[in-house]
Amino acid sequence: MMFSYLAPSFRYLSAYALGDPTVTIEEVTPPVSPTGKLYPSEERTVELFERNTYSVVNIFDVTLRPQLNMTGMVEVPEGNGSGIVWDEQGHIVTNYHVIGNALSKNPSRNQVVARVNILASDGVQKSFEGTLVGADRTKDLAVLKIDAPNELLRPVEVGKSSTLKVGQRCLAIGNPFGFDHTLTAGVLSGLNREIFSKAGVTIRGGIQTDAAINPGNSGGPLLNSKGKVIGINTAIFTQTGTSAGVGFAIPSDIVLKIIPQLIQSGKVVRPGLNIEIAPDAIANQLNVRTGALVLSVPGESAAANSGLIPTKRGFAGKIILGDVIIGVANSPIKNATELSKVLEDYSVGDKVVLKVQRNTGMVEIPLTLEESRL
């Protein structure tokens, strides 16, 4: 049996192909209603985007040149990522991995490493050379500088990330897949996540969001509902290479700690004890199951002056264990990795109290953190 709609008559085919002269345009045009005013929540989102979109830039790695493919067509690389206008001096903040290919060639400060496209008020993209100011791989952050007119430089407003709550609304602006100034919205899905960045480092305290973040969003801002930057979008959790509803951003509190140092000196000064700590595997072999075992303490260092005891070899080569750091202030230390993470929360010159396990018992050692040289 054959269904009738599979065999339309010639009459209907003719009407389909040639139109129906018996009807008018007005008869086949449905009534169109005015769209009306936006809802207040929509107006707010539109206002936040319009206010912040001019502060978001598109960044291209200058080491990625157009290439000729097999068909003879010229392939121009898509935008590597996004960035934000930091101040009126032309500093641009982005991810380290966005310009990682250029940074792998060890460029000097003030060398051109990227092309930065910034949106003018007339909707036209203006292109500028981005010179390197400083980069910090451990936090996946970098600063560029462009020589742009003041009217093009609209710095972002930065908010604190320490007061964020899971469930609050957020927005991301960036250039996913080369589509410039794209807005996505969502909520904060989690806090204090460990982010494994494309720069090959793990960043603590990350922000998790379900706002769609895709390749090209990296380096762009994550905004709160007041339009303030609460993070720099940096990574996605995916098995396909595209957004799966799990994106991550570097918290603004970390950004505020790192970026001023990069602008000032091109590098980040980190606090440290300037002592040698035994790797966890070696500590376990020496039967140290909890804490960070001190291997050596350089002379004339703050650690030496405070009386911290290193591991030594005694009579007949017997190993005499040194101090084992089991806490910094109120933070317990389980291993060497945890000690490094805890020290990240401090600054050079901060006074801390180390809780140390010795053969004679537990002691507390006050110590001033130095600039890390290790």
C-alpha positions as CSV (number, residue, x, y, z in Angstrom):
1,M,0.0,0.0,0.0
2,M,1.3,3.5,-0.9
3,F,0.5,6.5,1.3
4,S,-1.0,9.4,-0.6
5,Y,1.5,12.0,0.6
6,L,4.3,10.0,-1.0
7,A,2.7,10.6,-4.4
8,P,1.4,14.2,-4.7
9,S,-0.5,15.1,-7.8
10,F,1.0,17.2,-10.6
11,R,-1.4,19.9,-9.6
12,Y,0.1,20.3,-6.1
13,L,3.6,20.0,-7.5
14,S,2.9,22.8,-9.9
15,A,1.5,25.0,-7.1
16,Y,4.5,24.3,-5.0
17,A,6.9,25.1,-7.8
18,L,5.1,28.0,-9.4
19,G,3.3,29.6,-6.4
20,D,-0.4,30.1,-6.0
21,P,-1.7,33.1,-7.9
22,T,-5.0,33.0,-6.1
23,V,-3.5,34.3,-2.8
24,T,-2.0,37.7,-2.0
25,I,1.2,38.4,0.0
26,E,-1.0,40.0,2.7
27,E,-3.0,36.8,3.1
28,V,0.0,34.6,3.7
29,T,1.8,37.0,6.0
30,P,1.0,36.4,9.7
31,P,0.3,39.2,12.1
32,V,3.5,40.6,13.6
33,S,3.4,41.9,17.2
34,P,5.8,44.4,18.7
35,T,8.5,42.6,20.8
36,G,7.7,44.9,23.7
37,K,10.0,45.8,26.6
38,L,12.6,43.4,27.9
39,Y,12.2,41.9,31.3
40,P,14.2,43.6,34.1
41,S,16.6,40.6,34.3
42,E,17.1,40.8,30.5
43,E,17.7,44.5,30.6
44,R,20.3,44.0,33.4
45,T,22.2,41.3,31.4
46,V,22.2,43.5,28.2
47,E,23.5,46.5,30.2
48,L,26.3,44.4,31.8
49,F,27.3,43.1,28.4
50,E,27.3,46.5,26.7
51,R,29.2,48.0,29.6
52,N,31.9,45.4,29.7
53,T,32.3,44.2,26.1
54,Y,34.6,47.1,25.2
55,S,37.0,45.9,27.9
56,V,37.4,42.5,26.4
57,V,40.0,42.0,23.6
58,N,40.9,39.4,21.1
59,I,44.5,38.1,21.3
60,F,46.4,36.4,18.5
61,D,49.8,34.8,19.0
62,V,52.2,36.4,16.5
63,T,54.2,33.2,16.1
64,L,51.1,31.6,14.4
65,R,51.5,32.8,10.8
66,P,49.0,32.1,8.0
67,Q,49.8,28.9,6.2
68,L,49.1,27.6,2.7
69,N,47.3,24.3,2.8
70,M,47.1,21.5,0.2
71,T,44.3,23.1,-1.7
72,G,46.2,26.4,-2.1
73,M,43.9,28.2,0.3
74,V,45.5,30.4,2.9
75,E,44.6,29.3,6.5
76,V,44.7,32.1,9.1
77,P,44.7,31.0,12.7
78,E,41.6,31.7,14.8
79,G,41.9,34.0,17.8
80,N,44.1,32.3,20.4
81,G,42.1,33.7,23.2
82,S,40.8,36.7,25.0
83,G,42.0,39.3,27.4
84,I,40.9,42.3,29.5
85,V,41.9,45.9,29.6
86,W,43.5,46.3,33.0
87,D,44.2,50.0,33.1
88,E,44.4,53.2,31.1
89,Q,48.1,52.7,30.5
90,G,47.3,49.9,28.0
91,H,48.1,46.8,30.1
92,I,46.2,43.8,28.9
93,V,45.7,40.7,31.1
94,T,45.3,37.2,29.7
95,N,46.3,33.6,30.3
96,Y,49.9,32.5,30.1
97,H,48.8,29.6,27.8
98,V,47.1,32.0,25.3
99,I,50.5,33.3,24.3
100,G,52.4,30.2,25.4
101,N,53.8,29.4,22.0
102,A,55.4,32.8,21.8
103,L,56.6,32.6,25.5
104,S,58.3,29.2,24.7
105,K,60.8,31.1,22.6
106,N,61.9,33.1,25.7
107,P,61.1,36.6,24.5
108,S,62.5,39.6,26.3
109,R,60.4,42.1,28.1
110,N,58.9,44.7,25.7
111,Q,59.2,42.3,22.7
112,V,56.1,41.9,20.5
113,V,54.5,38.5,21.2
114,A,50.8,39.0,20.2
115,R,48.4,41.0,18.2
116,V,45.6,42.5,20.2
117,N,42.3,43.5,18.7
118,I,40.2,46.0,20.7
119,L,36.6,47.0,19.9
120,A,35.9,50.7,19.2
121,S,32.6,52.3,20.0
122,D,31.7,52.3,16.3
123,G,31.9,48.5,16.3
124,V,35.2,48.4,14.3
125,Q,38.1,46.2,15.6
126,K,41.4,48.1,16.0
127,S,44.6,46.0,15.9
128,F,47.7,46.8,18.0
129,E,51.0,45.1,18.7
130,G,51.1,43.5,22.2
131,T,54.5,43.6,23.9
132,L,55.4,41.4,26.7
133,V,55.3,42.9,30.2
134,G,55.5,39.8,32.3
135,A,54.2,36.3,32.7
136,D,53.7,33.8,35.5
137,R,53.3,30.2,34.4
138,T,52.4,28.9,37.9
139,K,49.2,30.9,37.9
140,D,48.6,30.9,34.1
141,L,48.6,34.7,33.9
142,A,50.4,37.1,31.6
143,V,50.4,40.9,31.0
144,L,50.8,42.6,27.6
145,K,50.9,46.3,26.7
146,I,49.4,48.0,23.8
147,D,49.9,51.6,22.6
148,A,46.3,52.5,22.1
149,P,44.4,55.8,22.3
150,N,42.8,56.6,25.7
151,E,39.3,56.5,24.2
152,L,39.8,52.8,23.3
153,L,41.0,51.8,26.8
154,R,38.1,51.0,29.1
155,P,39.5,49.2,32.1
156,V,37.5,46.5,33.9
157,E,36.2,46.8,37.4
158,V,37.6,44.0,39.6
159,G,35.7,42.5,42.5
160,K,36.7,40.3,45.4
161,S,36.4,36.5,44.9
162,S,36.7,35.6,48.6
163,T,33.0,36.4,49.2
164,L,31.6,34.4,46.3
165,K,28.8,31.9,47.0
166,V,27.8,28.8,45.0
167,G,24.6,29.5,43.1
168,Q,25.1,33.2,42.4
169,R,24.8,34.4,38.8
170,C,27.8,35.0,36.6
171,L,28.5,35.9,33.0
172,A,31.5,35.2,30.7
173,I,32.6,37.3,27.7
174,G,35.2,36.1,25.3
175,N,36.0,35.0,21.8
176,P,35.2,31.3,21.5
177,F,36.2,29.7,18.2
178,G,37.1,33.2,16.9
179,F,33.5,34.5,17.4
180,D,34.4,37.8,19.0
181,H,32.6,39.3,22.0
182,T,30.4,36.3,22.8
183,L,28.3,36.4,26.0
184,T,27.4,33.3,28.0
185,A,25.6,33.1,31.4
186,G,25.3,30.7,34.2
187,V,25.9,30.3,37.9
188,L,28.9,29.6,40.1
189,S,28.8,25.8,40.4
190,G,31.7,25.3,42.8
191,L,34.5,27.1,44.7
192,N,38.1,26.2,45.8
193,R,38.6,23.8,42.9
194,E,42.0,22.6,41.7
195,I,42.4,23.7,38.1
196,F,44.8,21.8,35.8
197,S,45.7,24.5,33.4
198,K,46.8,24.2,29.7
199,A,50.0,25.8,31.0
200,G,50.7,22.5,32.7
201,V,50.3,23.7,36.3
202,T,47.7,23.1,39.0
203,I,46.0,26.2,40.4
204,R,44.3,26.1,43.8
205,G,41.1,27.9,44.7
206,G,39.6,27.9,41.2
207,I,36.0,28.9,40.4
208,Q,33.8,26.4,38.7
209,T,30.9,27.7,36.5
210,D,28.3,26.2,34.1
211,A,28.5,29.3,31.9
212,A,29.6,28.0,28.5
213,I,33.4,28.3,28.2
214,N,35.0,27.1,25.0
215,P,38.4,27.4,23.3
216,G,39.0,31.1,22.7
217,N,37.3,32.1,26.0
218,S,40.6,31.7,27.8
219,G,41.9,35.0,29.3
220,G,38.4,36.6,29.2
221,P,36.5,37.8,32.2
222,L,34.1,36.0,34.5
223,L,31.7,38.7,35.8
224,N,29.3,38.8,38.7
225,S,25.8,40.2,38.5
226,K,27.2,43.7,39.2
227,G,29.5,43.5,36.2
228,K,32.7,43.2,38.2
229,V,35.5,40.8,37.3
230,I,35.6,37.9,39.7
231,G,37.8,35.6,37.7
232,I,39.8,35.0,34.5
233,N,38.4,32.1,32.5
234,T,41.1,29.6,31.9
235,A,40.0,26.0,31.4
236,I,37.2,23.6,30.6
237,F,36.6,20.0,31.7
238,T,35.7,18.1,28.6
239,Q,36.2,14.9,26.7
240,T,35.2,16.4,23.3
241,G,37.2,19.7,23.3
242,T,34.0,21.8,23.7
243,S,32.0,23.0,26.7
244,A,30.4,20.3,28.8
245,G,29.0,22.7,31.4
246,V,32.1,22.6,33.6
247,G,34.4,25.6,33.2
248,F,37.0,27.1,35.5
249,A,38.3,30.6,36.2
250,I,41.3,31.9,38.2
251,P,39.8,33.8,41.2
252,S,40.2,37.6,41.1
253,D,42.0,37.6,44.5
254,I,44.8,35.6,42.9
255,V,44.8,37.9,39.8
256,L,45.0,41.0,42.1
257,K,48.0,39.5,43.8
258,I,49.9,38.5,40.7
259,I,49.2,41.2,38.0
260,P,50.6,44.3,39.9
261,Q,53.9,42.4,40.4
262,L,54.1,41.5,36.8
263,I,53.5,45.1,35.7
264,Q,56.0,46.4,38.2
265,S,58.9,44.0,37.7
266,G,57.9,41.5,35.0
267,K,58.0,38.6,37.5
268,V,56.3,37.4,40.7
269,V,58.1,37.5,44.0
270,R,57.1,34.5,46.1
271,P,57.7,33.9,49.8
272,G,59.6,30.9,50.9
273,L,61.7,29.3,53.7
274,N,64.7,28.8,51.4
275,I,65.4,25.4,52.8
276,E,65.6,22.0,51.1
277,I,62.6,19.8,51.8
278,A,62.8,16.1,51.2
279,P,60.5,14.8,48.4
280,D,57.6,12.9,49.7
281,A,58.9,9.6,48.3
282,I,62.2,10.0,50.2
283,A,60.4,11.1,53.4
284,N,58.4,8.0,53.3
285,Q,61.5,5.9,52.9
286,L,62.8,7.5,56.1
287,N,59.6,6.6,57.8
288,V,58.3,10.2,57.9
289,R,54.6,9.7,57.2
290,T,53.2,13.1,58.1
291,G,54.9,16.5,57.6
292,A,57.7,18.0,55.5
293,L,61.1,16.8,56.4
294,V,63.9,19.4,56.4
295,L,67.0,18.1,54.5
296,S,69.2,21.2,54.6
297,V,69.3,24.7,55.9
298,P,71.6,27.3,54.3
299,G,73.7,29.3,56.7
300,E,72.8,32.9,57.5
301,S,69.3,32.3,56.2
302,A,66.2,33.3,58.3
303,A,65.5,29.6,58.7
304,A,69.1,29.0,60.1
305,N,68.8,32.0,62.4
306,S,65.5,30.7,63.7
307,G,67.1,27.4,64.8
308,L,65.6,25.1,62.2
309,I,67.5,21.8,62.3
310,P,68.5,19.9,59.0
311,T,68.8,16.2,58.5
312,K,72.4,15.0,59.0
313,R,74.6,11.9,58.8
314,G,75.9,10.8,62.2
315,F,78.4,8.1,63.3
316,A,79.0,5.4,60.7
317,G,76.8,7.2,58.2
318,K,73.6,6.8,60.2
319,I,70.9,9.3,59.2
320,I,69.8,11.7,61.9
321,L,66.4,13.1,60.9
322,G,66.0,16.9,61.1
323,D,62.9,18.9,61.9
324,V,59.6,17.8,60.4
325,I,57.3,20.8,59.7
326,I,53.8,19.7,60.6
327,G,52.1,23.1,60.5
328,V,52.3,26.7,59.5
329,A,50.2,28.9,61.8
330,N,46.8,27.1,61.9
331,S,47.3,25.1,58.7
332,P,48.4,21.5,59.2
333,I,51.1,20.2,56.8
334,K,50.9,16.6,55.7
335,N,53.7,16.6,53.1
336,A,56.1,18.7,51.1
337,T,53.5,19.5,48.4
338,E,51.1,20.8,51.0
339,L,53.8,23.1,52.5
340,S,54.4,24.7,49.1
341,K,50.6,25.3,48.7
342,V,50.2,26.9,52.1
343,L,53.1,29.3,51.7
344,E,51.4,30.6,48.5
345,D,48.9,32.4,50.7
346,Y,51.6,34.5,52.3
347,S,53.8,37.4,51.1
348,V,57.5,38.2,51.5
349,G,58.1,39.7,55.0
350,D,55.1,37.9,56.6
351,K,55.8,36.5,60.1
352,V,54.7,32.9,60.5
353,V,55.0,30.3,63.2
354,L,56.2,26.9,62.1
355,K,55.0,23.9,64.1
356,V,57.9,21.4,64.1
357,Q,58.2,17.9,65.3
358,R,61.6,17.0,66.8
359,N,63.0,14.0,68.6
360,T,62.5,16.0,71.8
361,G,58.9,16.8,71.0
362,M,56.8,19.4,69.2
363,V,58.2,23.0,69.1
364,E,57.0,26.3,67.6
365,I,59.5,28.4,65.6
366,P,58.6,32.0,64.7
367,L,60.1,33.0,61.3
368,T,59.9,35.8,58.7
369,L,59.4,34.6,55.2
370,E,62.0,35.6,52.6
371,E,61.9,35.9,48.9
372,S,62.1,32.4,47.5
373,R,65.3,31.6,45.7
374,L,64.7,27.9,45.2
